[in-house]
Amino acid sequence: MTTQAMVEREGTVLLGWMGLLGWTVEIERDGSGWIGLAKRVDGGFSIGGSASSERELVSKLFNRAVRGLALQAA
């Protein structure tokens, strides 16, 4: 498996986990970078972010989502 294929698979896995955790994610290209918005399906929480690569953006959104859920549970 190539490095690029592994990176794409890892991003897909993180997006899959976000879906299982109750998030919808919208990602789009913005010039030379990427922007994204993740919203809780129940409408209770949303997060956004930007990054120079799609993989980096997915990672940021996933980390922020998990951190946000942990804060809500506390």
N, C-alpha and C positions, 0 to 999 in steps of 0.2 A: 504494500500500500504506500502511495506517495505521501509526502508531507502535506501537500495541498489537500489530498483526499482525507487525511486524518483530521486536518483543521476543519474542513467542511463538516465532517461527521461529528466532531466534538461540538460545533455550533448547533447542529441539528439536535443533538442529544440535550443540550442546555435549553433550547427552545421547547423541546418535548416536555422536559421537566417543568418548565414554567407553565405550560398548558395544564399539566397534571395538578399543579399547585393553584390553579384558578386564575391564570393571567392570560390576556390576549396581547399579542405583540405586533406592532407595526414598525417596519424598518424600511428606510428608503435612502437612496443615494442623494447626497447634497454636494454637488460640485466634485471635489476630490475626496470628500469624506462621507460619512454615514451618520444619519440621525435616526432615533427610534423613540417610541413611546410604548410603554407597557401599562395596561390597566387591569385592575382586579375585575373579574367577571361580575362580582356583586356591587361594583361601583364604589367601593370603599377607599380605594387607594390607587394612585397612579405615579409612575416614575418616568423620567426621560433621560436621554443622554446623547452624546455624540462621540465619535471616534474616527480615527484615520482609516480603520479597517472594519469590515463587517464583523469579523470574529472578535475583535476587541470590544465592539459595541455590544454584542451578545453577552460577552463575559461581564461587562459593566452592568447591564440591565439585570442579569441573573443575580449577581452579587448584591445589588441594591434591593432587588425583590426579596431575597432571602433575609437580608438584614431588616427590611421593613416588616416582614412577617414576624421575625423574632422580637422586634420592639413592640408590635401589637400584642403578642402573646404575653409579654412581661407585665 
